[in-house]
């Protein structure tokens, strides 16, 4: 977790595949610790074809059934199906916005929101902006993208920088 915090969390990501991975892992994390998901990240990468949305969008019910039995990922059918559904939604966003990244970064004016929290207790679990992103995601057919998941995704992808003011890795 320390390595993830110091070298990944909150670092701006503009690569569509990496953004799709972070969104998928944020959804998988619902109800679990992020440490659990990080330990299974390589399993997720293997299971979901490197998080290539074009590839994942073609997953068949038989492929999903195999994933439900894959111990290297969280075996929750709804979460697995949401990754496939979200891959299709990412492809639609690419067609309408040029890229998934362009769509996402427009929510923050193309620059990370830098919060100025002094304590962990100050960091919210969601914000009005995360609620707007969540609502827009759902209108576009995404699943497992409630406001809390949307905010965790915004933090992990660097749309929001919630490193504490005294954090050496604030960036």
mmCIF file of the C-alpha atoms, coordinates in Angstrom:
data_MODEL
# 
_entry.id   MODEL 
# 
loop_
_atom_site.group_PDB 
_atom_site.id 
_atom_site.type_symbol 
_atom_site.label_atom_id 
_atom_site.label_alt_id 
_atom_site.label_comp_id 
_atom_site.label_asym_id 
_atom_site.label_entity_id 
_atom_site.label_seq_id 
_atom_site.pdbx_PDB_ins_code 
_atom_site.Cartn_x 
_atom_site.Cartn_y 
_atom_site.Cartn_z 
_atom_site.occupancy 
_atom_site.B_iso_or_equiv 
_atom_site.pdbx_formal_charge 
_atom_site.auth_seq_id 
_atom_site.auth_comp_id 
_atom_site.auth_asym_id 
_atom_site.auth_atom_id 
_atom_site.pdbx_PDB_model_num 
ATOM 1   C CA . UNK A 1 1   ? 0.000   0.000   0.000   1.00 0.00 ? 1   UNK A CA 1 
ATOM 2   C CA . UNK A 1 2   ? 2.876   2.390   0.730   1.00 0.00 ? 2   UNK A CA 1 
ATOM 3   C CA . UNK A 1 3   ? 4.371   1.903   -2.742  1.00 0.00 ? 3   UNK A CA 1 
ATOM 4   C CA . UNK A 1 4   ? 0.940   2.407   -4.337  1.00 0.00 ? 4   UNK A CA 1 
ATOM 5   C CA . UNK A 1 5   ? 0.370   5.573   -2.275  1.00 0.00 ? 5   UNK A CA 1 
ATOM 6   C CA . UNK A 1 6   ? 3.817   6.970   -3.028  1.00 0.00 ? 6   UNK A CA 1 
ATOM 7   C CA . UNK A 1 7   ? 4.030   6.170   -6.737  1.00 0.00 ? 7   UNK A CA 1 
ATOM 8   C CA . UNK A 1 8   ? 0.511   5.801   -8.169  1.00 0.00 ? 8   UNK A CA 1 
ATOM 9   C CA . UNK A 1 9   ? -2.364  7.208   -6.099  1.00 0.00 ? 9   UNK A CA 1 
ATOM 10  C CA . UNK A 1 10  ? -3.240  10.723  -7.146  1.00 0.00 ? 10  UNK A CA 1 
ATOM 11  C CA . UNK A 1 11  ? -0.803  10.844  -10.074 1.00 0.00 ? 11  UNK A CA 1 
ATOM 12  C CA . UNK A 1 12  ? -2.655  12.218  -13.140 1.00 0.00 ? 12  UNK A CA 1 
ATOM 13  C CA . UNK A 1 13  ? -3.478  9.500   -15.670 1.00 0.00 ? 13  UNK A CA 1 
ATOM 14  C CA . UNK A 1 14  ? -4.432  10.338  -19.244 1.00 0.00 ? 14  UNK A CA 1 
ATOM 15  C CA . UNK A 1 15  ? -4.126  6.910   -20.828 1.00 0.00 ? 15  UNK A CA 1 
ATOM 16  C CA . UNK A 1 16  ? -7.483  5.350   -21.730 1.00 0.00 ? 16  UNK A CA 1 
ATOM 17  C CA . UNK A 1 17  ? -6.476  1.779   -20.871 1.00 0.00 ? 17  UNK A CA 1 
ATOM 18  C CA . UNK A 1 18  ? -5.034  2.782   -17.518 1.00 0.00 ? 18  UNK A CA 1 
ATOM 19  C CA . UNK A 1 19  ? -8.130  4.875   -16.748 1.00 0.00 ? 19  UNK A CA 1 
ATOM 20  C CA . UNK A 1 20  ? -10.379 1.937   -17.623 1.00 0.00 ? 20  UNK A CA 1 
ATOM 21  C CA . UNK A 1 21  ? -8.281  -0.268  -15.337 1.00 0.00 ? 21  UNK A CA 1 
ATOM 22  C CA . UNK A 1 22  ? -8.570  2.187   -12.446 1.00 0.00 ? 22  UNK A CA 1 
ATOM 23  C CA . UNK A 1 23  ? -12.336 2.521   -12.926 1.00 0.00 ? 23  UNK A CA 1 
ATOM 24  C CA . UNK A 1 24  ? -12.699 -1.264  -13.033 1.00 0.00 ? 24  UNK A CA 1 
ATOM 25  C CA . UNK A 1 25  ? -10.592 -1.759  -9.914  1.00 0.00 ? 25  UNK A CA 1 
ATOM 26  C CA . UNK A 1 26  ? -12.508 0.984   -8.103  1.00 0.00 ? 26  UNK A CA 1 
ATOM 27  C CA . UNK A 1 27  ? -15.758 -0.845  -8.841  1.00 0.00 ? 27  UNK A CA 1 
ATOM 28  C CA . UNK A 1 28  ? -14.267 -4.172  -7.778  1.00 0.00 ? 28  UNK A CA 1 
ATOM 29  C CA . UNK A 1 29  ? -13.200 -2.601  -4.494  1.00 0.00 ? 29  UNK A CA 1 
ATOM 30  C CA . UNK A 1 30  ? -16.775 -1.782  -3.422  1.00 0.00 ? 30  UNK A CA 1 
ATOM 31  C CA . UNK A 1 31  ? -17.261 -3.323  0.010   1.00 0.00 ? 31  UNK A CA 1 
ATOM 32  C CA . UNK A 1 32  ? -13.656 -4.512  0.189   1.00 0.00 ? 32  UNK A CA 1 
ATOM 33  C CA . UNK A 1 33  ? -10.318 -2.983  1.073   1.00 0.00 ? 33  UNK A CA 1 
ATOM 34  C CA . UNK A 1 34  ? -8.259  -1.484  -1.719  1.00 0.00 ? 34  UNK A CA 1 
ATOM 35  C CA . UNK A 1 35  ? -5.365  -3.623  -0.459  1.00 0.00 ? 35  UNK A CA 1 
ATOM 36  C CA . UNK A 1 36  ? -7.351  -6.717  -1.425  1.00 0.00 ? 36  UNK A CA 1 
ATOM 37  C CA . UNK A 1 37  ? -7.795  -5.362  -4.943  1.00 0.00 ? 37  UNK A CA 1 
ATOM 38  C CA . UNK A 1 38  ? -4.152  -4.339  -5.283  1.00 0.00 ? 38  UNK A CA 1 
ATOM 39  C CA . UNK A 1 39  ? -3.076  -7.864  -4.324  1.00 0.00 ? 39  UNK A CA 1 
ATOM 40  C CA . UNK A 1 40  ? -5.312  -9.186  -7.102  1.00 0.00 ? 40  UNK A CA 1 
ATOM 41  C CA . UNK A 1 41  ? -4.384  -6.517  -9.676  1.00 0.00 ? 41  UNK A CA 1 
ATOM 42  C CA . UNK A 1 42  ? -2.213  -8.810  -11.811 1.00 0.00 ? 42  UNK A CA 1 
ATOM 43  C CA . UNK A 1 43  ? -5.024  -11.356 -11.836 1.00 0.00 ? 43  UNK A CA 1 
ATOM 44  C CA . UNK A 1 44  ? -7.396  -8.646  -13.015 1.00 0.00 ? 44  UNK A CA 1 
ATOM 45  C CA . UNK A 1 45  ? -4.990  -7.547  -15.733 1.00 0.00 ? 45  UNK A CA 1 
ATOM 46  C CA . UNK A 1 46  ? -4.731  -11.111 -16.986 1.00 0.00 ? 46  UNK A CA 1 
ATOM 47  C CA . UNK A 1 47  ? -8.453  -11.834 -16.699 1.00 0.00 ? 47  UNK A CA 1 
ATOM 48  C CA . UNK A 1 48  ? -9.477  -8.624  -18.471 1.00 0.00 ? 48  UNK A CA 1 
ATOM 49  C CA . UNK A 1 49  ? -6.958  -8.630  -21.311 1.00 0.00 ? 49  UNK A CA 1 
ATOM 50  C CA . UNK A 1 50  ? -4.829  -5.784  -19.998 1.00 0.00 ? 50  UNK A CA 1 
ATOM 51  C CA . UNK A 1 51  ? -8.003  -3.706  -19.646 1.00 0.00 ? 51  UNK A CA 1 
ATOM 52  C CA . UNK A 1 52  ? -8.285  -3.129  -23.373 1.00 0.00 ? 52  UNK A CA 1 
ATOM 53  C CA . UNK A 1 53  ? -11.921 -1.955  -23.643 1.00 0.00 ? 53  UNK A CA 1 
ATOM 54  C CA . UNK A 1 54  ? -12.254 -3.205  -27.242 1.00 0.00 ? 54  UNK A CA 1 
ATOM 55  C CA . UNK A 1 55  ? -11.237 -6.676  -26.143 1.00 0.00 ? 55  UNK A CA 1 
ATOM 56  C CA . UNK A 1 56  ? -13.295 -6.722  -22.927 1.00 0.00 ? 56  UNK A CA 1 
ATOM 57  C CA . UNK A 1 57  ? -16.404 -5.456  -24.747 1.00 0.00 ? 57  UNK A CA 1 
ATOM 58  C CA . UNK A 1 58  ? -16.423 -8.714  -26.749 1.00 0.00 ? 58  UNK A CA 1 
ATOM 59  C CA . UNK A 1 59  ? -16.454 -11.002 -23.700 1.00 0.00 ? 59  UNK A CA 1 
ATOM 60  C CA . UNK A 1 60  ? -19.130 -13.671 -24.037 1.00 0.00 ? 60  UNK A CA 1 
ATOM 61  C CA . UNK A 1 61  ? -21.348 -15.104 -21.303 1.00 0.00 ? 61  UNK A CA 1 
ATOM 62  C CA . UNK A 1 62  ? -19.091 -18.196 -21.331 1.00 0.00 ? 62  UNK A CA 1 
ATOM 63  C CA . UNK A 1 63  ? -16.021 -16.024 -20.705 1.00 0.00 ? 63  UNK A CA 1 
ATOM 64  C CA . UNK A 1 64  ? -17.819 -14.237 -17.875 1.00 0.00 ? 64  UNK A CA 1 
ATOM 65  C CA . UNK A 1 65  ? -18.731 -17.619 -16.375 1.00 0.00 ? 65  UNK A CA 1 
ATOM 66  C CA . UNK A 1 66  ? -15.060 -18.627 -16.391 1.00 0.00 ? 66  UNK A CA 1 
ATOM 67  C CA . UNK A 1 67  ? -14.176 -15.362 -14.637 1.00 0.00 ? 67  UNK A CA 1 
ATOM 68  C CA . UNK A 1 68  ? -16.770 -16.007 -11.936 1.00 0.00 ? 68  UNK A CA 1 
ATOM 69  C CA . UNK A 1 69  ? -14.684 -19.083 -11.078 1.00 0.00 ? 69  UNK A CA 1 
ATOM 70  C CA . UNK A 1 70  ? -11.292 -17.321 -11.264 1.00 0.00 ? 70  UNK A CA 1 
ATOM 71  C CA . UNK A 1 71  ? -9.739  -17.157 -7.776  1.00 0.00 ? 71  UNK A CA 1 
ATOM 72  C CA . UNK A 1 72  ? -7.263  -14.491 -8.939  1.00 0.00 ? 72  UNK A CA 1 
ATOM 73  C CA . UNK A 1 73  ? -10.045 -11.868 -9.012  1.00 0.00 ? 73  UNK A CA 1 
ATOM 74  C CA . UNK A 1 74  ? -13.069 -11.046 -6.884  1.00 0.00 ? 74  UNK A CA 1 
ATOM 75  C CA . UNK A 1 75  ? -15.644 -13.607 -8.015  1.00 0.00 ? 75  UNK A CA 1 
ATOM 76  C CA . UNK A 1 76  ? -18.674 -11.371 -7.932  1.00 0.00 ? 76  UNK A CA 1 
ATOM 77  C CA . UNK A 1 77  ? -20.747 -11.832 -11.103 1.00 0.00 ? 77  UNK A CA 1 
ATOM 78  C CA . UNK A 1 78  ? -22.250 -8.335  -10.997 1.00 0.00 ? 78  UNK A CA 1 
ATOM 79  C CA . UNK A 1 79  ? -18.838 -6.719  -10.639 1.00 0.00 ? 79  UNK A CA 1 
ATOM 80  C CA . UNK A 1 80  ? -17.397 -8.837  -13.459 1.00 0.00 ? 80  UNK A CA 1 
ATOM 81  C CA . UNK A 1 81  ? -20.352 -8.086  -15.733 1.00 0.00 ? 81  UNK A CA 1 
ATOM 82  C CA . UNK A 1 82  ? -19.987 -4.379  -14.943 1.00 0.00 ? 82  UNK A CA 1 
ATOM 83  C CA . UNK A 1 83  ? -16.440 -4.373  -16.338 1.00 0.00 ? 83  UNK A CA 1 
ATOM 84  C CA . UNK A 1 84  ? -17.760 -5.737  -19.644 1.00 0.00 ? 84  UNK A CA 1 
ATOM 85  C CA . UNK A 1 85  ? -20.648 -3.259  -19.672 1.00 0.00 ? 85  UNK A CA 1 
ATOM 86  C CA . UNK A 1 86  ? -18.293 -0.410  -18.798 1.00 0.00 ? 86  UNK A CA 1 
ATOM 87  C CA . UNK A 1 87  ? -15.897 -1.417  -21.583 1.00 0.00 ? 87  UNK A CA 1 
ATOM 88  C CA . UNK A 1 88  ? -18.727 -0.924  -24.064 1.00 0.00 ? 88  UNK A CA 1 
ATOM 89  C CA . UNK A 1 89  ? -19.545 2.450   -22.510 1.00 0.00 ? 89  UNK A CA 1 
ATOM 90  C CA . UNK A 1 90  ? -15.876 3.493   -22.737 1.00 0.00 ? 90  UNK A CA 1 
ATOM 91  C CA . UNK A 1 91  ? -15.894 2.639   -26.449 1.00 0.00 ? 91  UNK A CA 1 
ATOM 92  C CA . UNK A 1 92  ? -19.005 4.789   -26.934 1.00 0.00 ? 92  UNK A CA 1 
ATOM 93  C CA . UNK A 1 93  ? -17.303 7.664   -25.088 1.00 0.00 ? 93  UNK A CA 1 
ATOM 94  C CA . UNK A 1 94  ? -14.275 7.329   -27.328 1.00 0.00 ? 94  UNK A CA 1 
ATOM 95  C CA . UNK A 1 95  ? -16.532 7.697   -30.351 1.00 0.00 ? 95  UNK A CA 1 
ATOM 96  C CA . UNK A 1 96  ? -18.289 10.773  -28.963 1.00 0.00 ? 96  UNK A CA 1 
ATOM 97  C CA . UNK A 1 97  ? -15.375 12.495  -27.189 1.00 0.00 ? 97  UNK A CA 1 
ATOM 98  C CA . UNK A 1 98  ? -12.274 11.229  -28.981 1.00 0.00 ? 98  UNK A CA 1 
ATOM 99  C CA . UNK A 1 99  ? -11.010 9.474   -25.856 1.00 0.00 ? 99  UNK A CA 1 
ATOM 100 C CA . UNK A 1 100 ? -12.111 8.341   -22.431 1.00 0.00 ? 100 UNK A CA 1 
ATOM 101 C CA . UNK A 1 101 ? -9.423  10.614  -20.967 1.00 0.00 ? 101 UNK A CA 1 
ATOM 102 C CA . UNK A 1 102 ? -10.743 13.705  -22.752 1.00 0.00 ? 102 UNK A CA 1 
ATOM 103 C CA . UNK A 1 103 ? -14.244 13.015  -21.413 1.00 0.00 ? 103 UNK A CA 1 
ATOM 104 C CA . UNK A 1 104 ? -12.991 12.534  -17.837 1.00 0.00 ? 104 UNK A CA 1 
ATOM 105 C CA . UNK A 1 105 ? -10.553 15.436  -17.684 1.00 0.00 ? 105 UNK A CA 1 
ATOM 106 C CA . UNK A 1 106 ? -13.269 17.825  -18.898 1.00 0.00 ? 106 UNK A CA 1 
ATOM 107 C CA . UNK A 1 107 ? -14.971 17.295  -15.509 1.00 0.00 ? 107 UNK A CA 1 
ATOM 108 C CA . UNK A 1 108 ? -12.017 18.995  -13.789 1.00 0.00 ? 108 UNK A CA 1 
ATOM 109 C CA . UNK A 1 109 ? -11.197 21.624  -16.414 1.00 0.00 ? 109 UNK A CA 1 
ATOM 110 C CA . UNK A 1 110 ? -8.279  19.521  -17.712 1.00 0.00 ? 110 UNK A CA 1 
ATOM 111 C CA . UNK A 1 111 ? -6.267  20.027  -14.498 1.00 0.00 ? 111 UNK A CA 1 
ATOM 112 C CA . UNK A 1 112 ? -6.215  18.035  -11.249 1.00 0.00 ? 112 UNK A CA 1 
ATOM 113 C CA . UNK A 1 113 ? -8.194  19.385  -8.331  1.00 0.00 ? 113 UNK A CA 1 
ATOM 114 C CA . UNK A 1 114 ? -5.677  19.900  -5.527  1.00 0.00 ? 114 UNK A CA 1 
ATOM 115 C CA . UNK A 1 115 ? -7.337  19.706  -2.174  1.00 0.00 ? 115 UNK A CA 1 
ATOM 116 C CA . UNK A 1 116 ? -5.670  21.043  0.939   1.00 0.00 ? 116 UNK A CA 1 
ATOM 117 C CA . UNK A 1 117 ? -6.511  18.491  3.607   1.00 0.00 ? 117 UNK A CA 1 
ATOM 118 C CA . UNK A 1 118 ? -4.532  18.496  6.847   1.00 0.00 ? 118 UNK A CA 1 
ATOM 119 C CA . UNK A 1 119 ? -5.930  15.245  8.286   1.00 0.00 ? 119 UNK A CA 1 
ATOM 120 C CA . UNK A 1 120 ? -7.256  12.007  6.852   1.00 0.00 ? 120 UNK A CA 1 
ATOM 121 C CA . UNK A 1 121 ? -10.566 12.676  8.594   1.00 0.00 ? 121 UNK A CA 1 
ATOM 122 C CA . UNK A 1 122 ? -11.087 15.724  6.367   1.00 0.00 ? 122 UNK A CA 1 
ATOM 123 C CA . UNK A 1 123 ? -10.974 13.709  3.137   1.00 0.00 ? 123 UNK A CA 1 
ATOM 124 C CA . UNK A 1 124 ? -14.540 13.104  1.971   1.00 0.00 ? 124 UNK A CA 1 
ATOM 125 C CA . UNK A 1 125 ? -15.811 9.807   0.597   1.00 0.00 ? 125 UNK A CA 1 
ATOM 126 C CA . UNK A 1 126 ? -17.665 11.660  -2.145  1.00 0.00 ? 126 UNK A CA 1 
ATOM 127 C CA . UNK A 1 127 ? -18.207 15.205  -3.407  1.00 0.00 ? 127 UNK A CA 1 
ATOM 128 C CA . UNK A 1 128 ? -20.796 17.007  -5.529  1.00 0.00 ? 128 UNK A CA 1 
ATOM 129 C CA . UNK A 1 129 ? -18.425 16.643  -8.507  1.00 0.00 ? 129 UNK A CA 1 
ATOM 130 C CA . UNK A 1 130 ? -18.162 12.883  -7.941  1.00 0.00 ? 130 UNK A CA 1 
ATOM 131 C CA . UNK A 1 131 ? -21.948 12.759  -7.779  1.00 0.00 ? 131 UNK A CA 1 
ATOM 132 C CA . UNK A 1 132 ? -22.147 14.564  -11.145 1.00 0.00 ? 132 UNK A CA 1 
ATOM 133 C CA . UNK A 1 133 ? -19.610 12.178  -12.683 1.00 0.00 ? 133 UNK A CA 1 
ATOM 134 C CA . UNK A 1 134 ? -21.464 9.185   -11.250 1.00 0.00 ? 134 UNK A CA 1 
ATOM 135 C CA . UNK A 1 135 ? -24.770 10.447  -12.642 1.00 0.00 ? 135 UNK A CA 1 
ATOM 136 C CA . UNK A 1 136 ? -23.252 11.062  -16.066 1.00 0.00 ? 136 UNK A CA 1 
ATOM 137 C CA . UNK A 1 137 ? -21.576 7.646   -16.057 1.00 0.00 ? 137 UNK A CA 1 
ATOM 138 C CA . UNK A 1 138 ? -24.895 5.963   -15.275 1.00 0.00 ? 138 UNK A CA 1 
ATOM 139 C CA . UNK A 1 139 ? -26.692 7.920   -18.014 1.00 0.00 ? 139 UNK A CA 1 
ATOM 140 C CA . UNK A 1 140 ? -24.095 6.548   -20.410 1.00 0.00 ? 140 UNK A CA 1 
ATOM 141 C CA . UNK A 1 141 ? -24.684 2.949   -19.316 1.00 0.00 ? 141 UNK A CA 1 
ATOM 142 C CA . UNK A 1 142 ? -21.845 2.452   -16.828 1.00 0.00 ? 142 UNK A CA 1 
ATOM 143 C CA . UNK A 1 143 ? -22.423 0.237   -13.775 1.00 0.00 ? 143 UNK A CA 1 
ATOM 144 C CA . UNK A 1 144 ? -20.776 0.051   -10.333 1.00 0.00 ? 144 UNK A CA 1 
ATOM 145 C CA . UNK A 1 145 ? -20.057 3.761   -10.537 1.00 0.00 ? 145 UNK A CA 1 
ATOM 146 C CA . UNK A 1 146 ? -21.901 5.251   -7.563  1.00 0.00 ? 146 UNK A CA 1 
ATOM 147 C CA . UNK A 1 147 ? -20.624 8.534   -6.095  1.00 0.00 ? 147 UNK A CA 1 
ATOM 148 C CA . UNK A 1 148 ? -18.250 6.870   -3.612  1.00 0.00 ? 148 UNK A CA 1 
ATOM 149 C CA . UNK A 1 149 ? -16.736 4.659   -6.323  1.00 0.00 ? 149 UNK A CA 1 
ATOM 150 C CA . UNK A 1 150 ? -16.562 7.663   -8.666  1.00 0.00 ? 150 UNK A CA 1 
ATOM 151 C CA . UNK A 1 151 ? -14.661 9.653   -6.039  1.00 0.00 ? 151 UNK A CA 1 
ATOM 152 C CA . UNK A 1 152 ? -12.241 6.807   -5.292  1.00 0.00 ? 152 UNK A CA 1 
ATOM 153 C CA . UNK A 1 153 ? -11.635 6.581   -9.045  1.00 0.00 ? 153 UNK A CA 1 
ATOM 154 C CA . UNK A 1 154 ? -11.078 10.337  -9.276  1.00 0.00 ? 154 UNK A CA 1 
ATOM 155 C CA . UNK A 1 155 ? -8.508  10.071  -6.480  1.00 0.00 ? 155 UNK A CA 1 
ATOM 156 C CA . UNK A 1 156 ? -6.695  7.057   -7.925  1.00 0.00 ? 156 UNK A CA 1 
ATOM 157 C CA . UNK A 1 157 ? -6.523  8.546   -11.430 1.00 0.00 ? 157 UNK A CA 1 
ATOM 158 C CA . UNK A 1 158 ? -5.254  11.925  -10.277 1.00 0.00 ? 158 UNK A CA 1 
ATOM 159 C CA . UNK A 1 159 ? -8.330  13.882  -11.319 1.00 0.00 ? 159 UNK A CA 1 
ATOM 160 C CA . UNK A 1 160 ? -8.299  14.810  -7.632  1.00 0.00 ? 160 UNK A CA 1 
ATOM 161 C CA . UNK A 1 161 ? -5.169  15.090  -5.512  1.00 0.00 ? 161 UNK A CA 1 
ATOM 162 C CA . UNK A 1 162 ? -6.136  14.251  -1.941  1.00 0.00 ? 162 UNK A CA 1 
ATOM 163 C CA . UNK A 1 163 ? -2.633  13.761  -0.561  1.00 0.00 ? 163 UNK A CA 1 
ATOM 164 C CA . UNK A 1 164 ? -2.434  15.534  2.772   1.00 0.00 ? 164 UNK A CA 1 
ATOM 165 C CA . UNK A 1 165 ? -0.575  18.843  2.908   1.00 0.00 ? 165 UNK A CA 1 
ATOM 166 C CA . UNK A 1 166 ? 2.222   17.258  4.943   1.00 0.00 ? 166 UNK A CA 1 
ATOM 167 C CA . UNK A 1 167 ? 2.584   14.287  2.575   1.00 0.00 ? 167 UNK A CA 1 
ATOM 168 C CA . UNK A 1 168 ? 6.012   14.059  0.936   1.00 0.00 ? 168 UNK A CA 1 
ATOM 169 C CA . UNK A 1 169 ? 4.367   12.655  -2.196  1.00 0.00 ? 169 UNK A CA 1 
ATOM 170 C CA . UNK A 1 170 ? 1.821   15.427  -2.679  1.00 0.00 ? 170 UNK A CA 1 
ATOM 171 C CA . UNK A 1 171 ? 3.200   16.142  -6.154  1.00 0.00 ? 171 UNK A CA 1 
# 
